[in-house]
Amino acid sequence: MYDIIIIGAGVSGCAIARELSRRKGNFLVVEREEDVCCGTSKANSAIVHAGYDAPKNSLMAKLNVQGSRMMPELARELDFHYQNIGSLVVMMDESNRENLNRLYENGIANGVEGLRIVEHDELMTMEPHISKDAVAALYAPSAGIVCPFGLTYALAENAAKNGVSFQFDTEVTHVQPIDGGWALDTSKGTLTAKVVINAAGVHADELHNQVSQEPMTIVPRRGDYFLLDRSTEGHVKHTIFQLPDRFGKGVLVSPTVHGNTIVGPTAIDIEDKDCTATTQEGLDLVRKKSAVVIEDLPLRQTITSFAGLRAHDTRHRFTIEEVAPGFVDCAGIESPGLSCSPAIGVMAAQIAGDILNLEDDPTFDGTRKGILDPKTLSPEQRSQLIAENPAYGTVICRCETITEGEIIDAIRRTPGARSIDGVKRRTRAGMGRCQGGFCSPKVMEILARERNVPLDEITKSGAGSKLILGTNKDHV
């Protein structure tokens, strides 16, 4: 029997795992997909929100501000990409001045530092591509951007380094109380734990409703996005929002930490919790809304479009609490969940750890070193690296200049890449202009060699996504 099982290896589950690893205990993260970061955490805006729009005095507001403040130091400890670029909420009509002022006042009440309203002339200086019709904007200097994959993998790797186990391709279908804890029926047998933490994203309500008398309904809210080529870097310098409506923050335009530009999302409620297909309707809406605020947005430089699902609780609130003896919910974590994740980890781990009175572990090591990027080295350092390990001199992904050495590192980590997408998210091999058109076959060969499995066992993203049937030689 485990002390604590966390259901879900998204950014919330991994943040909780990392915080739990500060204590002595036997912890497991169980995930139905083939890797960490396969749900909402892999398909979102990658924004660290300042915290001005969460309802005053709400848990969401508290965790947003706390998580945003924690992110810079966490990035240094765990070596992932984060940039403090600030955000602008743009007002296009003077008639909305009261709403902009209300957003400012709400942010002040939430404890957001440095908020101020900038008028048209200053706004145009800050962002020359803002529409000439823009009137004013709320400027939040504490906002930032992050690599959501890098953050989630960093948390998971640090948790594993400190003793947390991970089990993938394992779907939890039913939970029930047993003497001294909980039994989890899964697609790979029964697991037991003294305490369970439900961080199952859009499926968290299904588990919650098996143990709680208070029903929960999570609606998957789809967000469609465009990702633009790195040639668009600098078109905007801050994360640019429009004044939010009842469906959230609306369409944003933002730089990414890797030099791309991201545009989106929509906010469309759907029924299928596993459908992440984009729609023409959704993408057309992104085009239309983004053009209102940003002029000359180079959408012709789009290299991919994608959609993600947010776990929208119909009550529009985070639930982080013990809802049955030894069963802790971390549910309804929609935007700004990524921003909140460091604080969510602290809160949920505290609740679960205190149930068992777990002691602090003096051997905890809160540091992690990310995958080495040879492009960050001086020519002399890079030459020395290649001399010591020639794999760093073999470029596999030409668009992003990713080497074989980086891909091998990504596969050998714990938890490491097991698929094409696992390599892509960890190293960016396949994330460039050609979207893996040239490098995927070579990445497959490296995966097969490093994992010691046949080439036809390599998948794009786990079960049901094999890429080849075999080789021509085998089928002549």
FIPABA-888380 format. One record per residue (C-alpha): residue in one letter; y, z, x. Coordinates in steps of 0.05 Angstrom, whole numbers, plus 32768, in hexadecimal, padded with zeros to 4 digits. Each point is the difference from the previous one (the first is absolute). Example, Ala and Ser with C-alpha at 12.3 -4.5 7.8 and 13.67 -1.06 7.14 Angstrom:
<rs>
a7FA6809C80F6s80457FF3801B
</rs>
This chain:
<rs>
m800080008000y80447FEC801Ad803A80317FFDi802E7FCA7FE4i7FF57FB87FEBi803D7FD27FF7i7FF47FC57FD1g802A7FC58018a80157FE88045g80457FE77FEFv803F801B801Fs7FFE80407FD5g7FB7800E800Ec80087FF4804Aa803F802B8003i7FD980387FDEa7FC67FF78030r802E8005803Ce8021803F7FE7l7FBC801F7FEEs7FE87FF38046r803180358017r7FCE80327FE3k7FB88012800Fg7FD07FDF7FD0n7FD07FC77FF0f80287FC97FE0l7FED7FBB7FE6v802A7FC57FE6v7FD87FD37FD2e801A7FBA7FF0r7FE27FCB7FD2e801C7FC6802Ae7FEA7FEC8046d803B801D8025v803D802D7FFFc803E7FE47FDEc7FE07FD07FCFg802580117FC0t8049800D7FEFs800E80158048k7FF37FB9801Aa802D7FDC7FCEn804480207FF6s80487FFA8015a7FF780278041i804080277FF1v801080488012h802E80117FC6a80388031800Ag7FF380257FBFy803E7FF47FD7d7FDF7FE47FC1a7FC680307FF4p800E802E7FC5k8028803E8015n7FD5803E800Bs7FC07FD87FF9l7FC58005802Fm800A7FB6800Fa8048800E8018k7FEB803B802Bl7FC77FDB8022n80297FC08009v803880238026q7FCF802B8027g7FD37FC48011s803B7FD68016r80188036802Em7FBA8008801Em7FF57FB6800Ep80267FF78041e7FDD80398024l7FBD7FEC7FE2a800A7FB9801Br800B801D8046e7FC3802D7FFCl7FD17FCB7FE4d801F7FC28020f800B7FD27FC5h803B7FD17FF0y803B80207FDBq80497FEC7FFFn803B80267FE1i80297FC57FE6g8020801D7FC2s80017FE47FBAl80337FE37FCFv7FFD80027FB4v802D7FC87FEBm802A80007FC1m80127FBB7FE6d802D80137FC6e803880337FFCs7FE780157FBBn7FC580218024r802C802D802Ae7FEB803E7FD9n7FB67FF1800Fl800F7FF9804An802780418001r7FC780227FDBl7FCF7FE88034y802D801B8037e800680447FDDn7FB480027FF5g7FF57FF3804Ai803080378014a7FDC80307FD1n7FBE7FEC8020g801B80118045v80057FB9801Ce802D8000803Dg80377FCF800Fl80057FDD7FBCr80407FDB7FF1i80197FC77FD6v80197FC38026e802F7FCF7FDEh7FFE7FB48003d80237FF28043e7FD780328027l7FC17FE97FDDm800C7FB88015t800A80178048m7FBF80277FFFe7FD97FC67FDFp80217FBB8005h7FCB7FE07FD3i800D802F7FC5s801A7FDA7FC4k804B7FF88000d7FFF801B7FB9a7FE680448017v803180387FEEa7FE6803D8025a7FC180228018l7FE18044800Cy7FF28007804Aa7FC7802E8016p7FFE8003804Cs7FC1802B8001a7FD47FCA7FE1g7FD07FD9802Ci7FC67FD08006v7FBA800B8019c7FBF7FDB800Bp7FD5801A7FC7f7FC07FEB8023g8015801F8041l801380427FDEt7FBE80047FD9y7FD57FEF803Ca80258031802Cl7FF580387FCEa7FB67FEE7FF9e7FF47FFA804Bn80228043800Ea7FD780217FC9a7FC07FE3801Ek801580178045n800480467FE4g7FBC7FFE7FE0v80087FE17FBAs7FC87FD17FECf80097FBE7FDAq7FCD7FDE7FD3f800F7FB97FE7d7FE17FD27FCCt7FF3803D7FD6e801B80027FB9v800380437FDCt7FE97FF57FB9h7FFC80477FE4v801380478013q7FE380407FE3p800480498011i7FC580228022d7FF580468019g8032800A8038g80227FBD7FFBw7FFA7FB97FE7a7FCD7FC88000l80187FB98008d7FD37FC97FE7t800E7FC3802Bs7FE67FB9800Bk7FDB801D803Cg7FE480407FE4t801B80457FF2l80328025802At801380497FF8a803E80278013k801F80437FF3v80437FDF7FF1v80107FB87FEBi80437FDD8008n800A7FC57FD1a802B7FCC8024a7FE07FC47FDFg80407FD97FF1v7FFD7FD67FC0h7FBB801D7FF1a801680498007d8006800A7FB5e7FB77FEE7FF6l7FEB803A802Dh8036802F7FE5n7FE97FF57FB8q7FB980158013v801780468014s8041800F7FDBq8011800F7FB8e80447FE18009p7FF77FB47FFDm80207FD38033t800D7FB57FF9i800F7FD5803Dv80187FBA7FF2p7FFB7FCE803Ar80467FE4800Ar7FFE7FBE8026g80357FEE8032d80067FB88019y801E7FF28045f80147FC9802Fl7FF9800A804Bl802D7FD3802Ad7FF67FE68046r801E8025803Bs80327FC88008t802680227FC7e800B803F8029g804880187FF9h800E7FDF7FBDv800780477FE6k8008803E802Bh7FF480377FCDt7FD080097FC6i80277FE37FC6f7FF280177FB9q80207FF17FBDl801280387FD2p7FBD801A7FE4d7FEA7FF67FB9r7FCC80247FD6f7FC87FDB8025g8014801A8045k802A7FE8803Ag7FFC7FB67FEFv7FFC7FC88032l801380118047v800C7FD7803Es7FF280238042p7FEF7FF58049t7FBB80178016v7FF280258040h7FDF7FC1801Cg803B7FD27FF4n7FEC7FDF7FBFt802780057FBEi7FDF801B7FC2v80187FEF7FB9g7FE880237FC1p7FE080207FDAt7FF97FF47FB6a7FEA80397FD3i7FCD7FE57FCEd7FCF802E7FDEi7FBA7FE47FFCe7FBB80187FE9d7FD27FED8039k800480358036d7FE27FD28034c80277FC07FF4t80327FF28038a80097FB67FF3t80477FE68000t80197FD87FC4q80317FC77FFBe802780297FCEg8006803A802Fl80147FD7803Dd80337FDA7FD7l801E80427FEAv800680168049r80247FBF8011k803080087FC6k80118049800Cs80077FFC804Ba80327FC77FFAv802F802C7FD8v8011802D803Bi7FEF7FD7803Fe801D7FBC800Ed7FDA7FC98025l7FC080298001p7FD07FD38027l7FC480037FD1r7FE97FBD801Cq7FEB8029803Dt7FCC80267FD7i7FBF80078027t7FDA80267FCAs800780207FBCf7FD8803D7FE8a7FFD80347FCAg7FF2804B8001l7FF180327FCAr802680417FF8a7FDE803C7FE0h8031800C7FC7d7FF480407FD9t801A7FF57FBAr802380438007h80237FE4803Fr7FF1803B802Cf7FD88014803Ct7FC6802F7FF3i7FEE8029803Ee7FDE803F7FE8e7FBE80227FF4v7FEC7FE77FBAa7FBB80207FFEp7FE38036802Eg7FF97FDF8043f80167FBB7FE8v80447FEA8019d80257FC47FE4c802C7FD3802Ba800C7FCF7FC9g80367FD27FE3i801A7FF28046e802B7FC37FF3s80427FEE8023p801B80248028g7FB980178012l80007FE08045s804180248011c7FE380417FE5s7FBD7FFA8023p800D8030803Ba801980357FCFi7FC77FF17FCFg7FCF800D8038v801E8043800Fm800280167FB8a7FBB7FEA7FEBa7FDF801A803Fq802280437FF6i7FE680067FB9a7FB97FEC8013g7FFE80288041d8019803F7FDEi7FC97FFC7FCBl7FCD800B8038n802D802B802Cl7FF57FD1803Ae801880178044d802D7FD8802Dd7FDC7FD98036p8020800F8044t7FE17FC0801Df80267FD27FD1d80217FC58025g80367FE07FD7t800B7FC4802Dr7FE37FBA7FFFk800D7FC2802Ag80037FBE7FDCi7FE27FBD8014l80207FE88040d802E7FC47FF5p80067FDA8042k80407FE07FE7t802380438009l7FEF8002804Bs80287FE5803Ap7FE47FC18022e7FE7802A8039q7FDE80337FD2r7FE17FC87FD8s7FE57FDE803Eq7FE180428016l7FE1800B7FBBi7FE17FBB8000a7FE5800A8047e7FDF80407FE9n7FE87FE47FBDp80017FB37FFAa7FF780047FB4y804B80107FFDg800D7FBC801Et7FDB7FD97FCAv802E7FF17FC5i7FD87FFB7FBFc80387FFD7FCCr80357FCF8017c8031800E7FC7e8005804A8011t7FE87FFC8049i7FC780317FF5t7FCD80068038e7FB6800C8001g800C80438020e802880187FC4i7FCB7FE87FCFi7FC880238027d802A80408000a80097FFB7FB4i7FB57FF87FF5r7FEB8039802Fr802E80347FE1t7FE980357FCFp80057FEC7FC9g80027FB9801Ba80067FBA7FE5r7FC17FE47FE0s801B7FC07FE1i80327FC8800Ad803480257FD5g7FF280418026v80127FDD8041k803C7FDE7FE0r801F803F7FE6r7FF580268041t80177FCA8031r80257FCA7FD6a7FCE7FCB8017g80037FD07FC4m8042801A7FE5g802C7FC9801Dr80167FBD7FE6c7FBA7FE17FFDq7FE3803E7FDEg7FC17FFF802Ag7FF27FB67FFCf7FF57FFB804Bc7FEA80458016s7FCF80167FCAp7FC27FDF801Ek800C80208043v800F80447FE0m7FBD7FF97FDBe7FDC7FF48042i8020803D801Fl7FEE802B7FC4a7FB87FE88001r7FFA800D804Be802180457FFFr7FDB80177FC2n7FBE7FE18016v7FF57FDD7FBEp7FF27FB77FEFl803D7FD37FF6d7FED7FF37FB7e8005804B7FF2i804B80018010t802C80057FC3k80487FF57FEFs800780447FDEg7FBD80207FF3a7FCA7FF47FCCg80037FBE7FDBs802E7FDE8033k7FD17FE08033l80207FC48022i7FC57FD78016l7FB77FF57FEDg7FE97FF48047t80097FCD8037n7FF47FB57FFEk7FC980078033d7FDA80307FD2h80057FD17FC4v7FEF7FBD801D
</rs>
